[in-house]
Amino acid sequence: MEITSINTFLPYYDKIRERTKRLLAVVPPDSLDWAYKPGKFTIGDEIRHIATIERYMFAETIAGRPSCYRGCGKELADGYDAVMAYFDQLHEESMAIFRALSEEDLLRKCTTPGNATMPVWKWLRAMVEHEIHHRAQLYIYLNMIDVKTPPMFGLSAEEVAAYTKSE
């Protein structure tokens, strides 16, 4: 997928974020510190990571500045309300940067933290893929602790199968 218009990208990205927010709404507040094994991201780390990478790596790089990502630990936001407010705050800061992009900016080269050079539109695409990747991890985490998660597109796989006609 090539991103050729910021005006079509932004509503698309809003939909990606809406799906993530629907999932975050079912996170039990007392489960933020849960991880499937020691040393791995907790649920709270995953949420903070989506927020901090978007703001401090992707948005900074797109703005022509170096990444200033420093991690996703509890020192950034601790407790359910603080983590969710932090998530929303960093997203709004990122969106201000993205809204300022022109069509020409999408073609401008940016340099990633790995020192790769690519057009801004490709870096935006990578940002979307990154969020989807971590949202999928959150789905798995929540399923592991028996939290009912919202279906991605309105129906669960079982509901789709039930509605499918056999031939």
Disulfide bonds with the S-S distance in Angstrom:
none
